[in-house]
Amino acid sequence: MLLDVGCGNVPRGDVNVDIVMRHNVTNFIKADAQKLPFIDRAFTESLSNHAIEHLADPENMVSELKRVTQKKIMINTPLFFSFGYREIFKKRKNREHIHYFLPNWFRYRGFKTFISMSLLRPLLGNKVLFLPLPFFSIHAFMEKV
C-alpha cells in the first residue's frame, strides 16, 4: 500500500495526506506530515512530492516516513538553487518554501539520491517567458531492509 504525503491536488497513493483539505481526492486524510496519524509500518511504500521544503521541521517528516513505512521511501524536492529565477522575476523571495536542499542532506539520513532537470517557462509579470529555464529536482529514495 502506498502513502502519498503532501499529495496536493494530484494524489498518487492508496492513502493521500495533506495539511490542506483537498476535495475530490480519494482516500484523503487531513494530517500534518510531521505527525502522521498511522501505526508503525502501516504502509509498504511512502512518497512525498515537493512537500518537504514547505515544512518547519523536515527532519521530523523524514522520521515519520521511516516510522510508518515498511520498504521504500521516495522524496522529491527542488534542488537548492532552482528557485533563483523566481526571485529574479518576481522580485521577492518564494515565501512558500522554508527550506532548500542539497543531495547531501538526504544522503546523511540514509537516502540514495539523483538529480533530474526539466525545462520550465516561468511567468515574467503576466507573460510566459519565451525561453525555457532549467529546473532541477532532487529525488531521494530509501529501501528499508
C-alpha positions as CSV (number, residue, x, y, z in Angstrom):
1,M,0.0,0.0,0.0
2,L,1.4,3.5,-1.0
3,L,1.1,6.6,1.2
4,D,1.3,10.0,-0.5
5,V,2.3,12.7,1.9
6,G,1.6,16.2,0.8
7,C,-0.5,14.9,-2.1
8,G,-1.9,18.3,-3.2
9,N,-4.5,18.0,-5.9
10,V,-2.6,15.2,-7.7
11,P,-2.8,12.2,-5.4
12,R,-0.7,9.1,-6.2
13,G,-1.3,6.9,-3.2
14,D,-3.7,4.4,-1.9
15,V,-3.9,6.8,1.1
16,N,-3.3,10.5,0.4
17,V,-2.4,13.0,3.1
18,D,-2.1,16.8,3.1
19,I,-2.3,19.6,5.7
20,V,-4.8,21.5,3.5
21,M,-8.2,20.0,3.0
22,R,-8.4,18.6,-0.6
23,H,-11.8,18.0,-2.2
24,N,-12.2,15.4,-4.9
25,V,-9.1,13.5,-3.7
26,T,-9.9,9.8,-3.0
27,N,-8.8,8.2,0.3
28,F,-7.8,11.6,1.7
29,I,-6.8,12.2,5.3
30,K,-6.1,15.8,6.5
31,A,-2.9,15.5,8.6
32,D,0.5,17.1,9.3
33,A,3.4,15.3,7.7
34,Q,5.4,16.0,10.8
35,K,3.0,13.9,12.9
36,L,1.3,11.2,10.8
37,P,-1.7,9.5,12.3
38,F,-0.7,6.0,11.4
39,I,0.7,3.0,13.3
40,D,4.3,1.9,12.7
41,R,5.0,0.2,9.4
42,A,1.4,0.7,8.2
43,F,2.5,1.2,4.5
44,T,4.7,-0.7,2.1
45,E,5.9,2.5,0.4
46,S,5.7,6.2,1.0
47,L,6.0,9.1,-1.4
48,S,6.3,12.8,-0.9
49,N,6.5,15.0,-3.9
50,H,7.5,18.7,-3.4
51,A,6.2,19.0,0.1
52,I,9.3,18.7,2.5
53,E,10.5,22.2,1.5
54,H,7.3,23.7,3.0
55,L,7.7,22.2,6.5
56,A,9.1,23.9,9.6
57,D,10.8,20.6,10.6
58,P,11.8,18.5,7.6
59,E,13.8,16.2,9.9
60,N,10.6,15.2,11.7
61,M,8.8,14.4,8.4
62,V,11.7,12.0,7.5
63,S,11.4,10.3,10.9
64,E,7.7,9.9,10.5
65,L,8.1,8.5,7.0
66,K,10.6,6.0,8.3
67,R,8.3,5.1,11.1
68,V,5.2,4.3,9.0
69,T,6.9,2.7,6.0
70,Q,8.0,-0.9,5.7
71,K,10.1,-1.0,2.5
72,K,10.6,2.1,0.3
73,I,10.5,5.9,0.8
74,M,10.7,8.4,-2.0
75,I,11.0,12.1,-1.5
76,N,11.2,14.7,-4.4
77,T,12.1,18.3,-3.8
78,P,13.6,21.2,-5.7
79,L,17.4,21.4,-5.8
80,F,18.6,24.3,-3.6
81,F,19.3,26.9,-6.4
82,S,16.3,26.0,-8.7
83,F,14.2,28.9,-7.4
84,G,16.7,31.6,-8.0
85,Y,14.9,32.7,-11.2
86,R,11.7,33.1,-9.3
87,E,13.3,35.6,-7.0
88,I,14.7,37.5,-10.0
89,F,11.4,37.6,-12.0
90,K,9.0,38.1,-9.0
91,K,11.5,40.5,-7.3
92,R,10.7,38.8,-4.0
93,K,11.6,35.6,-2.2
94,N,9.4,32.5,-2.6
95,R,7.8,32.6,0.8
96,E,6.1,29.2,0.5
97,H,9.4,27.4,0.6
98,I,11.0,27.4,4.1
99,H,13.9,25.1,3.3
100,Y,16.2,24.5,0.3
101,F,18.1,21.2,0.0
102,L,21.2,19.7,-1.5
103,P,21.5,15.9,-2.0
104,N,23.9,15.6,0.9
105,W,21.1,16.5,3.4
106,F,19.3,13.3,2.3
107,R,22.4,11.1,2.0
108,Y,23.4,11.9,5.6
109,R,20.0,10.5,6.6
110,G,20.5,7.2,4.7
111,F,18.9,8.0,1.3
112,K,20.3,7.5,-2.1
113,T,19.8,10.5,-4.5
114,F,19.9,11.6,-8.1
115,I,19.1,14.9,-9.7
116,S,16.8,15.5,-12.7
117,M,16.4,18.5,-14.9
118,S,13.3,19.8,-16.6
119,L,12.7,23.0,-18.6
120,L,10.1,25.5,-17.3
121,R,8.8,28.7,-18.7
122,P,8.2,31.0,-15.7
123,L,5.9,34.0,-15.7
124,L,7.5,37.4,-16.3
125,G,4.9,39.7,-15.0
126,N,1.8,38.3,-16.6
127,K,3.6,36.9,-19.7
128,V,5.2,33.5,-20.1
129,L,9.0,33.8,-20.7
130,F,9.8,32.8,-24.2
131,L,13.0,30.8,-23.5
132,P,12.6,27.9,-21.0
133,L,14.9,27.8,-17.9
134,P,16.3,24.7,-16.3
135,F,14.6,23.4,-13.1
136,F,16.5,20.8,-11.1
137,S,14.9,18.3,-8.7
138,I,16.4,16.0,-6.1
139,H,15.0,12.5,-6.0
140,A,15.8,10.8,-2.7
141,F,14.9,7.2,-2.1
142,M,15.5,4.6,0.7
143,E,15.0,0.9,0.5
144,K,14.4,-0.4,4.1
145,V,15.6,-3.8,4.9
